[in-house]
Amino acid sequence: MSAEASRPADDGEAAELASIVSIVQATANELSVDVIEQIVLRVAPIRRTRRRLQIALETRPLLLTGGHPNVPATAQDLCHALVDAGASAVVLPACEGCGRHVRMPHKAPDGGRHCSRCERNHRARECSNCGQVRPVYRSIEGDTLCRVCWRSDTRSFAVCSRCGQNATIITRRPEPVCVRCYRAPLKRCSLCDKDGPVATHLDGRRVCARCYYGMRRPRPCPDCGQPRFLTHPHSGRMTCAECAGAPATLACPGCGSVSNSRKHHFCDRCRHPATVRRLLTKEDGEVPEALRPLEAYLLTHPTKSDSIERWALRSGTARTLRDLVEGRLALDAGAIIDALPSPQSEAFLLSLLAAAGLLPEDDVHQARFERWLEHWLAGIESQQDRLILHRYHAWGTNQLLRRPVSRPTGRGHRMSRHRSRLRYCAHLLVHIREAGHTIASFPQRDLDRHLTGSSSQKDALSHFTRWLRQHRLSALTVSARSTGEPSPGMDSDQRWQTARRFLNDDTIPPGDRVGGLLTLLYGMQATRVVALERSSVTELGGRVSLTIGSDPIELPATLGRAVRDLMSASAPKTDRWLFPGRNPGTHLTAGTLVQRLARYGLRLADARATTLLELAQHMHPRLISDLLGLSTTAAARWWRLAAGDWTGYPPIR
């Protein structure tokens, strides 16, 4: 309610307001009548509250100067508002228990006032049920009960007047209402100054639900900069308890943390084991022996517990996992894919099971590809095109896909490239059919015209046309893109200007900074950047080194700090990848990194070519090979392109 809306509507109200203002001005003579009137209307917006304030001021003359211990709550608000406005003679009332100048809604036994914390301590008694010393929440038939025991005691149950259920009753006047149906009264929040349902009283201040639940997530404290619960108003802003000089508030009862999000009384870290067990236990309360590795993985690779809880409640993937737990679904990649509702769901759950060691990663990639191929071929309209593509996959590429890979992520990358290759092949067959030809009659010149300016299509179709010729289905020829003559897409000045921007601009996220700088300074491909492991980073004496090839490279100080920031912010230390991906056990995809860096105007292919050409002008190819992990053939090729003469240098190693 605004001050304007609260102005007296009749002479009686006006006289009451004038009486309050005159009493206050006698003490706060630095303030004008208008300022005092606005303050009174703000702390006492309705007539009944103003009337009580008037009575308190008239019957206790020293109320504003600290001469009376029992200061009503509205008068406390008035004192704080007057001091904030500059009234030097007004004395803030203090809690009888702790001496703090906070809101004190409770009367003390000796005639003073208690803040909420001291009142809780004062009311602490041994619970008649659990025997622990806790604040008394209710008394039933002479038994003093804490909040937890009261909610579970059958004597607190009754039939709710709203839902009709037999449940814990939180209020009985004018009629019984259970905890679930109860709605907190709408009051003005002391923090956001907006009307809302009261969630709690913090140091005597009313706190609405919006502000209260916001407090339970740590945010950087404006004073110390540490992620903490901002629960205390201090110097006109909300700070953590330590900066406000107060005991810790909202600390987790399990570990005492004041920097981890709270929910259901405990922080994420303390709730995590119980959350995982609820997700993986059968009806008998035991985790199936086959899923023990998954339990161990989830416990050692912590995810926020509230994220797991939301996922378990709302996701169809979680229901599929429950089928695995209850034995209704076999632990097989193909069966799991059939049970999942979408490709995103199957990618997540299968990645999780593979990361936990329950499914071989190669089997997961193979099963996902085969299921994709089945659905994709079924969606091709032309039966002739569908037959050609099926034969091409079965006889032309299937054996290539099953070859061993040198890197852990190579299998998935190979499957992804083959998907793209098949799509390009299908696109070509559609183009040939729409042109009124078959693959046997399509002219070579039309194919060349169709592929003009599309190097990625040439790479994909070169193998396809070679297979067509081998099986005498077509005479078409597509030459793969030549890798012998890369041309730098940016000059040296542009490269260093971009590198300086990534080094000095702290607004760029750490992942983007590290990815861009590794290409700008060391010429790394996006596929190798995203596949870097955390174990490749070493820190000694404050210096950060990164092993790309066989020897570690000491990083510039700014890049080293960005790498540290990335490691601390991107994922838990138990994660394998420096650039973790969306799904468990996976790293970021190269395409995602390329797209993110393109927002800053950085084309990784152009930057890599320029970087390697410049490095090859100043470094021996053997060094380039050892430090950057390039093959000796590739290092020699870059050396020749940079107009160097390798044979003129003596061997270094």
C-alpha positions as CSV (number, residue, x, y, z in Angstrom):
1,M,0.0,0.0,0.0
2,S,1.5,3.4,-1.0
3,A,1.7,6.3,1.4
4,E,-0.7,8.3,-0.8
5,A,-3.3,5.6,-0.5
6,S,-2.9,5.5,3.3
7,R,-3.6,9.2,4.0
8,P,-6.3,9.9,6.6
9,A,-9.8,9.9,5.1
10,D,-11.5,11.9,8.0
11,D,-10.7,14.5,10.6
12,G,-10.3,11.8,13.3
13,E,-7.6,10.0,11.4
14,A,-5.9,13.3,10.6
15,A,-5.8,14.2,14.3
16,E,-4.2,10.9,15.2
17,L,-1.6,11.4,12.5
18,A,-0.9,14.9,13.6
19,S,-0.5,13.8,17.3
20,I,2.1,11.1,16.2
21,V,4.0,13.6,14.1
22,S,4.2,16.1,16.9
23,I,5.5,13.6,19.4
24,V,8.1,12.3,17.0
25,Q,9.2,15.8,16.0
26,A,10.0,16.7,19.6
27,T,12.8,14.1,19.4
28,A,13.6,14.1,15.7
29,N,13.7,17.9,15.3
30,E,16.1,17.6,12.3
31,L,13.3,16.2,10.1
32,S,10.5,18.2,8.6
33,V,6.8,17.5,9.3
34,D,6.3,16.2,5.8
35,V,9.2,13.7,6.1
36,I,8.0,12.5,9.4
37,E,4.5,12.1,8.1
38,Q,5.7,10.0,5.1
39,I,7.7,7.8,7.5
40,V,4.7,7.3,9.8
41,L,2.5,6.4,6.9
42,R,5.0,3.9,5.6
43,V,5.6,2.0,8.8
44,A,1.9,2.2,9.8
45,P,-0.1,2.2,6.6
46,I,-3.5,1.5,8.2
47,R,-5.4,3.4,10.9
48,R,-5.5,0.6,13.4
49,T,-1.7,0.3,13.4
50,R,-1.3,4.1,13.7
51,R,-3.7,4.1,16.6
52,R,-1.6,1.6,18.4
53,L,1.5,3.5,17.6
54,Q,-0.1,6.7,19.0
55,I,-1.0,5.0,22.3
56,A,2.5,3.6,22.7
57,L,4.1,7.0,22.1
58,E,1.7,8.8,24.5
59,T,2.0,6.2,27.3
60,R,5.8,5.7,27.1
61,P,7.3,9.1,26.6
62,L,11.0,7.8,26.4
63,L,10.1,5.2,23.7
64,L,12.2,6.8,21.0
65,T,15.2,7.6,23.1
66,G,15.9,4.2,24.6
67,G,14.2,4.8,27.9
68,H,11.8,2.0,27.7
69,P,12.7,-1.7,27.1
70,N,9.4,-2.8,25.7
71,V,9.2,-1.2,22.3
72,P,6.4,-2.4,20.1
73,A,7.2,-3.8,16.6
74,T,5.7,-0.8,14.7
75,A,7.6,1.6,17.0
76,Q,10.8,-0.3,16.2
77,D,10.2,0.1,12.5
78,L,9.6,3.8,13.2
79,C,12.9,4.2,15.1
80,H,14.9,2.5,12.3
81,A,13.2,4.6,9.6
82,L,13.9,7.8,11.6
83,V,17.6,6.9,12.1
84,D,17.9,6.1,8.4
85,A,16.4,9.5,7.6
86,G,19.0,11.3,9.8
87,A,17.4,11.7,13.3
88,S,20.4,11.7,15.6
89,A,18.6,11.7,18.9
90,V,16.5,8.6,18.2
91,V,18.0,5.4,19.9
92,L,17.6,2.1,18.2
93,P,16.1,-0.5,20.5
94,A,18.3,-3.6,21.3
95,C,17.4,-7.2,21.9
96,E,17.5,-8.1,25.5
97,G,19.2,-11.4,24.7
98,C,21.9,-10.6,22.1
99,G,22.0,-6.8,22.1
100,R,21.5,-6.6,18.3
101,H,19.6,-3.7,16.8
102,V,17.2,-5.9,14.8
103,R,13.5,-6.2,14.7
104,M,12.2,-7.8,17.9
105,P,8.7,-9.2,17.5
106,H,8.6,-11.1,20.8
107,K,8.2,-10.0,24.4
108,A,10.9,-11.1,26.8
109,P,9.9,-12.4,30.3
110,D,11.7,-9.5,32.0
111,G,9.7,-6.9,30.1
112,G,12.1,-6.3,27.2
113,R,12.0,-7.6,23.7
114,H,13.5,-10.7,22.0
115,C,14.6,-11.1,18.4
116,S,13.4,-14.3,16.6
117,R,16.7,-16.1,17.3
118,C,16.8,-15.4,21.0
119,E,13.1,-16.2,21.3
120,R,13.8,-19.6,19.7
121,N,16.7,-20.2,22.1
122,H,14.5,-19.0,25.0
123,R,11.7,-21.4,24.1
124,A,14.0,-24.4,23.6
125,R,13.0,-27.3,25.8
126,E,13.5,-31.0,25.7
127,C,11.0,-32.5,23.3
128,S,8.7,-34.9,24.9
129,N,8.9,-37.2,21.9
130,C,12.5,-37.2,20.5
131,G,14.2,-35.9,23.7
132,Q,16.3,-33.3,21.9
133,V,16.5,-29.7,23.1
134,R,14.7,-27.7,20.4
135,P,12.3,-24.7,20.3
136,V,8.9,-25.7,21.4
137,Y,6.6,-25.6,18.4
138,R,3.3,-26.8,19.9
139,S,2.1,-28.3,23.2
140,I,-0.4,-31.1,23.1
141,E,-2.1,-32.4,26.2
142,G,0.9,-31.2,28.3
143,D,3.6,-32.6,26.0
144,T,6.0,-30.0,24.5
145,L,6.8,-31.0,20.9
146,C,9.4,-29.7,18.4
147,R,8.2,-28.9,14.9
148,V,9.2,-32.3,13.4
149,C,7.6,-34.3,16.1
150,W,4.4,-32.2,16.1
151,R,3.9,-32.7,12.4
152,S,4.2,-36.5,12.8
153,D,2.1,-36.8,16.0
154,T,-1.4,-38.1,15.3
155,R,-2.8,-35.8,17.9
156,S,-2.1,-32.9,15.6
157,F,-4.2,-34.5,12.9
158,A,-7.7,-33.5,12.0
159,V,-10.0,-33.3,9.0
160,C,-9.1,-30.3,7.0
161,S,-12.1,-28.0,6.2
162,R,-10.8,-27.4,2.7
163,C,-9.5,-30.6,1.2
164,G,-11.3,-33.0,3.5
165,Q,-8.1,-35.0,4.3
166,N,-7.0,-36.2,7.7
167,A,-3.7,-34.3,8.0
168,T,-1.6,-32.1,10.2
169,I,-3.6,-29.0,11.1
170,I,-1.6,-25.8,11.2
171,T,-4.5,-23.5,12.2
172,R,-7.9,-24.2,13.8
173,R,-9.5,-20.7,13.7
174,P,-12.0,-20.1,12.4
175,E,-11.9,-23.7,11.0
176,P,-9.2,-26.3,10.8
177,V,-6.8,-26.0,7.8
178,C,-4.0,-28.5,7.1
179,V,-0.4,-27.6,6.2
180,R,-0.9,-28.3,2.5
181,C,-4.0,-26.0,2.2
182,Y,-2.8,-23.2,4.4
183,R,-1.9,-20.0,2.7
184,A,0.3,-17.5,4.5
185,P,-1.1,-14.0,5.0
186,L,-0.2,-11.2,2.6
187,K,2.1,-8.7,4.3
188,R,4.6,-6.1,3.2
189,C,8.0,-7.7,2.9
190,S,10.8,-6.0,4.8
191,L,13.4,-6.8,2.1
192,C,11.7,-6.1,-1.3
193,D,9.0,-3.7,0.1
194,K,6.3,-5.6,-1.8
195,D,3.2,-7.3,-0.6
196,G,3.4,-11.1,-0.6
197,P,2.8,-14.3,1.5
198,V,5.0,-14.3,4.6
199,A,7.5,-17.2,4.5
200,T,9.4,-16.5,7.6
201,H,10.6,-13.8,10.0
202,L,14.4,-13.2,9.9
203,D,15.8,-11.2,12.7
204,G,12.3,-9.9,13.3
205,R,11.8,-8.8,9.7
206,R,9.0,-10.2,7.6
207,V,10.3,-12.0,4.6
208,C,8.1,-13.0,1.7
209,A,8.3,-16.3,-0.1
210,R,10.1,-14.8,-3.1
211,C,12.9,-13.3,-1.0
212,Y,13.2,-16.3,1.3
213,Y,13.6,-18.9,-1.4
214,G,16.0,-16.5,-3.1
215,M,18.1,-16.4,0.0
216,R,18.5,-20.2,-0.1
217,R,20.7,-20.0,-3.1
218,P,24.2,-18.5,-2.6
219,R,25.1,-15.3,-4.4
220,P,28.3,-13.2,-4.4
221,C,28.3,-11.1,-1.2
222,P,28.6,-7.4,-2.2
223,D,31.2,-6.9,0.7
224,C,33.4,-9.9,0.6
225,G,32.6,-11.2,-2.9
226,Q,32.3,-14.9,-1.7
227,P,29.2,-17.0,-2.7
228,R,27.1,-16.9,0.5
229,F,23.6,-16.7,1.7
230,L,22.7,-13.0,1.6
231,T,20.5,-12.9,4.7
232,H,21.4,-9.8,6.6
233,P,20.6,-6.1,5.7
234,H,23.8,-4.2,6.3
235,S,24.6,-0.6,5.2
236,G,21.5,-0.5,3.0
237,R,22.1,-3.8,1.2
238,M,21.9,-7.5,1.8
239,T,25.1,-9.2,2.8
240,C,26.3,-12.5,4.3
241,A,26.1,-13.0,8.0
242,E,29.9,-12.8,8.5
243,C,30.1,-9.4,6.8
244,A,27.1,-8.2,8.9
245,G,28.9,-9.3,12.1
246,A,26.1,-11.8,12.9
247,P,26.1,-15.6,13.4
248,A,25.7,-17.7,10.3
249,T,22.1,-18.0,9.1
250,L,20.6,-20.8,7.0
251,A,23.7,-22.9,7.5
252,C,23.2,-26.5,6.5
253,P,22.5,-28.6,9.6
254,G,24.4,-31.5,8.0
255,C,27.8,-29.9,7.2
256,G,27.4,-26.3,8.3
257,S,28.0,-25.0,4.8
258,V,26.8,-21.4,4.0
259,S,27.8,-21.6,0.3
260,N,25.7,-24.5,-1.0
261,S,22.1,-24.2,-2.1
262,R,19.5,-25.3,0.5
263,K,16.4,-27.3,0.0
264,H,14.4,-29.4,2.5
265,H,16.7,-28.1,5.2
266,F,19.9,-29.6,3.8
267,C,22.4,-28.4,1.1
268,D,22.8,-30.1,-2.2
269,R,25.9,-32.0,-1.1
270,C,24.2,-33.5,2.0
271,R,21.1,-34.4,0.1
272,H,22.9,-36.0,-2.8
273,P,23.5,-39.5,-1.4
274,A,19.8,-39.9,-0.3
275,T,18.6,-38.5,-3.7
276,V,20.7,-41.0,-5.6
277,R,19.5,-43.9,-3.5
278,R,15.9,-42.9,-3.9
279,L,16.4,-42.9,-7.7
280,L,18.1,-46.4,-7.8
281,T,16.5,-48.4,-5.0
282,K,13.9,-51.1,-5.6
283,E,10.8,-51.5,-3.5
284,D,12.8,-53.6,-1.0
285,G,15.1,-50.6,-0.4
286,E,18.2,-52.1,-2.1
287,V,20.1,-51.0,-5.2
288,P,20.3,-53.8,-7.7
289,E,23.7,-55.3,-7.9
290,A,24.0,-54.7,-11.6
291,L,23.4,-50.9,-11.0
292,R,26.0,-50.5,-8.2
293,P,28.5,-48.9,-10.7
294,L,25.9,-46.3,-11.6
295,E,25.3,-45.5,-7.9
296,A,29.1,-45.1,-7.4
297,Y,29.3,-42.9,-10.5
298,L,26.5,-40.6,-9.4
299,L,28.0,-40.3,-6.0
300,T,31.5,-39.5,-7.2
301,H,30.4,-37.2,-10.0
302,P,28.0,-34.9,-8.1
303,T,25.2,-33.2,-9.8
304,K,22.9,-30.8,-8.1
305,S,20.4,-32.7,-6.1
306,D,17.5,-30.5,-7.0
307,S,18.3,-31.1,-10.7
308,I,18.1,-34.9,-10.1
309,E,14.9,-34.5,-8.2
310,R,13.2,-32.5,-10.9
311,W,14.5,-34.9,-13.5
312,A,13.2,-37.9,-11.6
313,L,9.7,-36.3,-11.3
314,R,9.3,-35.0,-14.8
315,S,11.4,-36.9,-17.2
316,G,10.4,-39.9,-19.2
317,T,14.1,-40.9,-19.2
318,A,14.0,-41.2,-15.4
319,R,11.0,-43.5,-15.8
320,T,13.0,-45.7,-18.1
321,L,15.8,-45.8,-15.6
322,R,13.2,-46.9,-13.0
323,D,12.3,-49.7,-15.3
324,L,15.9,-50.8,-15.3
325,V,16.0,-50.7,-11.5
326,E,12.8,-52.7,-11.1
327,G,14.0,-55.3,-13.7
328,R,11.2,-54.5,-16.2
329,L,13.8,-53.5,-18.9
330,A,17.0,-55.3,-19.9
331,L,20.3,-53.6,-19.6
332,D,20.8,-53.5,-23.3
333,A,21.5,-50.5,-25.6
334,G,18.9,-51.5,-28.2
335,A,16.2,-52.3,-25.6
336,I,16.8,-48.9,-23.9
337,I,16.6,-47.0,-27.2
338,D,13.3,-48.6,-27.9
339,A,11.9,-47.5,-24.6
340,L,13.0,-43.9,-24.7
341,P,10.8,-41.1,-26.2
342,S,13.4,-39.0,-28.1
343,P,17.0,-39.0,-29.4
344,Q,18.0,-36.5,-26.7
345,S,16.7,-38.8,-24.0
346,E,18.5,-41.8,-25.4
347,A,21.7,-39.8,-25.8
348,F,21.6,-38.8,-22.1
349,L,20.7,-42.1,-20.5
350,L,23.0,-44.2,-22.7
351,S,25.9,-41.7,-22.1
352,L,25.2,-42.0,-18.4
353,L,25.3,-45.8,-18.4
354,A,28.4,-45.9,-20.6
355,A,30.2,-43.4,-18.3
356,A,29.3,-45.6,-15.3
357,G,30.8,-48.6,-17.1
358,L,27.5,-50.5,-17.4
359,L,27.5,-50.5,-21.3
360,P,30.5,-50.5,-23.7
361,E,30.8,-47.1,-25.3
362,D,31.3,-48.7,-28.8
363,D,28.1,-50.7,-28.4
364,V,26.2,-47.5,-27.4
365,H,27.4,-45.6,-30.5
366,Q,26.7,-48.6,-32.8
367,A,23.2,-49.2,-31.4
368,R,22.3,-45.5,-31.7
369,F,23.6,-45.3,-35.3
370,E,21.8,-48.4,-36.4
371,R,18.5,-47.2,-34.9
372,W,19.0,-43.8,-36.5
373,L,19.8,-45.4,-39.9
374,E,16.6,-47.5,-39.7
375,H,14.4,-44.5,-39.0
376,W,16.2,-42.3,-41.5
377,L,16.0,-44.8,-44.4
378,A,12.3,-45.3,-43.6
379,G,11.7,-41.6,-44.2
380,I,13.2,-41.6,-47.7
381,E,10.4,-41.4,-50.3
382,S,12.1,-43.0,-53.3
383,Q,12.5,-46.8,-53.0
384,Q,15.4,-46.7,-55.5
385,D,17.3,-44.1,-53.4
386,R,16.6,-46.0,-50.2
387,L,18.0,-49.2,-51.8
388,I,21.2,-47.5,-53.0
389,L,21.9,-45.9,-49.7
390,H,21.3,-49.1,-47.8
391,R,23.7,-51.0,-50.1
392,Y,26.2,-48.2,-49.8
393,H,26.2,-48.4,-46.0
394,A,26.2,-52.2,-45.8
395,W,28.9,-52.8,-48.4
396,G,30.8,-49.6,-48.7
397,T,31.1,-48.1,-45.2
398,N,30.1,-50.5,-42.5
399,Q,33.5,-52.2,-42.3
400,L,35.1,-48.7,-42.1
401,L,32.9,-47.8,-39.1
402,R,33.9,-51.0,-37.2
403,R,37.7,-50.4,-37.5
404,P,39.5,-49.7,-34.2
405,V,39.8,-46.0,-33.2
406,S,42.9,-44.4,-31.7
407,R,41.1,-41.9,-29.4
408,P,38.3,-42.6,-26.9
409,T,36.0,-40.2,-28.6
410,G,36.8,-41.4,-32.1
411,R,33.9,-43.8,-32.5
412,G,31.2,-41.2,-31.8
413,H,33.0,-38.7,-34.1
414,R,33.2,-41.3,-36.9
415,M,29.5,-42.1,-36.6
416,S,28.6,-38.5,-36.7
417,R,30.7,-37.9,-39.8
418,H,29.0,-40.9,-41.5
419,R,25.6,-39.5,-40.7
420,S,26.5,-36.3,-42.5
421,R,28.0,-38.3,-45.4
422,L,24.8,-40.3,-45.9
423,R,22.7,-37.1,-45.8
424,Y,24.8,-35.5,-48.5
425,C,24.4,-38.7,-50.6
426,A,20.7,-38.6,-50.2
427,H,20.6,-34.9,-51.1
428,L,22.6,-35.7,-54.3
429,L,20.2,-38.6,-55.3
430,V,17.2,-36.3,-54.8
431,H,18.9,-33.6,-57.0
432,I,19.6,-36.2,-59.7
433,R,16.0,-37.5,-59.7
434,E,14.5,-33.9,-59.7
435,A,16.7,-33.1,-62.8
436,G,15.1,-36.0,-64.6
437,H,18.1,-38.3,-64.6
438,T,19.4,-41.5,-62.9
439,I,22.8,-41.9,-61.3
440,A,23.9,-43.7,-64.5
441,S,22.8,-40.9,-66.9
442,F,23.6,-37.8,-64.8
443,P,26.2,-35.6,-66.6
444,Q,29.5,-35.0,-64.9
445,R,29.3,-31.3,-65.8
446,D,26.0,-31.0,-63.9
447,L,27.5,-32.6,-60.9
448,D,30.5,-30.3,-61.0
449,R,28.1,-27.3,-61.2
450,H,26.0,-28.7,-58.3
451,L,29.1,-29.0,-56.1
452,T,30.6,-25.6,-56.9
453,G,31.7,-23.9,-53.7
454,S,30.8,-26.7,-51.4
455,S,34.0,-28.4,-50.2
456,S,32.2,-30.3,-47.5
457,Q,29.9,-32.0,-50.0
458,K,33.0,-32.9,-52.1
459,D,34.6,-34.6,-49.2
460,A,31.5,-36.6,-48.4
461,L,30.6,-37.5,-51.9
462,S,34.1,-38.5,-53.1
463,H,33.9,-41.9,-51.4
464,F,30.3,-42.4,-52.5
465,T,31.1,-41.8,-56.2
466,R,34.1,-44.1,-55.9
467,W,31.8,-46.9,-54.6
468,L,29.3,-46.2,-57.4
469,R,32.1,-46.7,-60.0
470,Q,33.4,-49.8,-58.3
471,H,29.9,-51.4,-58.5
472,R,29.4,-50.1,-62.1
473,L,26.4,-48.0,-61.1
474,S,27.8,-44.7,-62.3
475,A,30.8,-43.1,-63.9
476,L,30.5,-39.9,-61.8
477,T,33.7,-38.6,-60.2
478,V,34.2,-36.3,-57.2
479,S,37.6,-35.4,-56.0
480,A,38.1,-34.9,-52.3
481,R,39.1,-31.5,-51.1
482,S,42.9,-31.0,-51.3
483,T,44.5,-30.5,-48.0
484,G,47.9,-29.4,-49.4
485,E,47.2,-25.7,-49.9
486,P,45.5,-24.1,-47.0
487,S,45.2,-20.4,-47.3
488,P,45.2,-18.2,-44.2
489,G,41.9,-16.4,-43.8
490,M,43.3,-13.7,-41.5
491,D,46.6,-11.8,-41.6
492,S,49.1,-11.7,-38.8
493,D,48.0,-8.4,-37.4
494,Q,44.4,-9.5,-37.2
495,R,45.4,-12.7,-35.5
496,W,47.3,-10.9,-32.7
497,Q,44.6,-8.3,-32.3
498,T,42.0,-11.1,-31.8
499,A,44.4,-12.9,-29.4
500,R,44.9,-9.7,-27.3
501,R,41.1,-9.3,-27.1
502,F,40.7,-12.9,-25.8
503,L,43.6,-12.4,-23.4
504,N,42.3,-9.2,-21.9
505,D,38.5,-9.3,-22.1
506,D,37.3,-10.8,-18.8
507,T,33.7,-10.7,-20.0
508,I,34.3,-13.7,-22.4
509,P,33.4,-17.0,-20.6
510,P,36.5,-19.1,-19.6
511,G,35.6,-21.9,-22.0
512,D,35.4,-19.6,-25.0
513,R,38.6,-17.8,-24.0
514,V,40.5,-21.0,-23.6
515,G,39.2,-22.5,-26.8
516,G,39.9,-19.4,-28.9
517,L,43.4,-18.8,-27.5
518,L,44.5,-22.5,-28.0
519,T,43.7,-22.0,-31.7
520,L,45.1,-18.5,-31.9
521,L,48.4,-19.3,-30.1
522,Y,49.0,-22.9,-30.8
523,G,46.9,-23.7,-34.0
524,M,44.8,-26.5,-32.4
525,Q,41.9,-27.9,-34.2
526,A,38.4,-27.6,-32.6
527,T,38.1,-31.4,-32.5
528,R,41.3,-31.6,-30.4
529,V,40.5,-28.6,-28.2
530,V,37.2,-30.1,-27.0
531,A,38.8,-33.5,-26.4
532,L,41.4,-32.2,-24.0
533,E,41.4,-34.0,-20.6
534,R,41.8,-32.4,-17.3
535,S,44.8,-34.6,-16.7
536,S,46.6,-32.7,-19.5
537,V,46.7,-29.6,-17.3
538,T,49.4,-29.3,-14.6
539,E,50.1,-26.5,-12.2
540,L,53.4,-26.0,-10.5
541,G,54.5,-22.9,-8.6
542,G,51.6,-20.9,-9.8
543,R,52.4,-21.7,-13.5
544,V,50.0,-23.7,-15.6
545,S,51.2,-26.1,-18.3
546,L,49.2,-27.9,-20.9
547,T,50.3,-31.1,-22.6
548,I,49.1,-31.1,-26.2
549,G,51.8,-33.3,-27.8
550,S,54.6,-35.2,-26.1
551,D,56.0,-32.3,-24.1
552,P,54.1,-29.8,-21.9
553,I,53.7,-26.2,-22.9
554,E,53.9,-23.4,-20.2
555,L,50.9,-21.2,-20.9
556,P,50.9,-17.4,-20.6
557,A,49.7,-16.2,-17.2
558,T,46.4,-14.9,-18.5
559,L,45.6,-18.1,-20.4
560,G,46.6,-20.1,-17.3
561,R,44.2,-18.2,-15.1
562,A,41.4,-18.8,-17.7
563,V,42.2,-22.6,-17.7
564,R,42.0,-22.6,-13.9
565,D,38.7,-20.8,-14.0
566,L,37.4,-23.2,-16.6
567,M,38.4,-26.2,-14.5
568,S,36.8,-24.8,-11.3
569,A,33.6,-23.7,-13.0
570,S,32.9,-26.2,-15.7
571,A,32.5,-29.5,-13.8
572,P,33.5,-31.4,-10.7
573,K,37.1,-32.5,-10.4
574,T,36.0,-36.1,-11.0
575,D,35.0,-35.2,-14.6
576,R,37.4,-36.4,-17.2
577,W,37.1,-33.6,-19.8
578,L,38.3,-30.0,-19.7
579,F,35.3,-29.1,-21.9
580,P,32.5,-31.3,-20.5
581,G,29.6,-31.9,-22.7
582,R,25.9,-31.9,-22.1
583,N,25.6,-35.6,-21.5
584,P,27.4,-37.5,-18.8
585,G,30.9,-38.7,-19.7
586,T,31.0,-36.7,-22.9
587,H,32.9,-33.6,-24.0
588,L,31.7,-30.6,-25.8
589,T,31.3,-31.1,-29.5
590,A,33.6,-29.3,-31.9
591,G,30.6,-27.8,-33.8
592,T,29.3,-26.2,-30.6
593,L,32.7,-24.6,-29.9
594,V,33.0,-23.3,-33.5
595,Q,29.5,-21.7,-33.3
596,R,30.3,-20.1,-29.9
597,L,33.5,-18.6,-31.1
598,A,31.9,-17.4,-34.3
599,R,29.9,-15.0,-32.2
600,Y,33.1,-13.1,-31.5
601,G,34.0,-13.0,-35.2
602,L,36.6,-15.8,-34.9
603,R,36.7,-18.4,-37.6
604,L,38.8,-21.3,-36.2
605,A,39.8,-22.8,-39.5
606,D,41.3,-19.4,-40.7
607,A,42.9,-18.7,-37.3
608,R,44.5,-22.2,-37.2
609,A,46.0,-21.9,-40.7
610,T,47.5,-18.5,-40.0
611,T,48.9,-19.6,-36.6
612,L,50.5,-22.8,-38.0
613,L,52.1,-20.9,-40.9
614,E,53.6,-18.4,-38.6
615,L,54.8,-21.0,-36.1
616,A,56.4,-23.0,-39.0
617,Q,58.4,-19.9,-40.0
618,H,60.1,-19.7,-36.6
619,M,60.2,-23.3,-35.3
620,H,61.8,-26.5,-36.5
621,P,59.2,-29.1,-37.6
622,R,60.4,-31.6,-35.0
623,L,59.5,-29.0,-32.3
624,I,56.1,-28.4,-33.8
625,S,55.4,-32.1,-33.9
626,D,56.5,-32.7,-30.3
627,L,54.8,-29.6,-28.8
628,L,51.6,-29.4,-30.8
629,G,51.0,-33.2,-31.3
630,L,51.1,-33.0,-35.1
631,S,52.5,-35.9,-37.1
632,T,56.0,-35.4,-38.6
633,T,54.4,-35.5,-42.1
634,A,51.9,-32.7,-41.2
635,A,54.6,-30.6,-39.5
636,A,56.8,-30.9,-42.6
637,R,53.9,-30.0,-44.8
638,W,53.3,-26.8,-42.8
639,W,57.0,-26.1,-42.9
640,R,57.1,-26.3,-46.7
641,L,53.9,-24.1,-47.0
642,A,55.6,-21.5,-44.9
643,A,58.5,-21.5,-47.4
644,G,61.0,-23.1,-45.1
645,D,63.7,-25.6,-45.9
646,W,63.7,-28.4,-43.4
647,T,66.7,-30.1,-44.8
648,G,68.9,-27.1,-44.0
649,Y,68.5,-27.6,-40.3
650,P,70.4,-30.1,-38.2
651,P,68.4,-32.6,-36.3
652,I,67.5,-31.3,-32.9
653,R,66.8,-34.6,-31.2
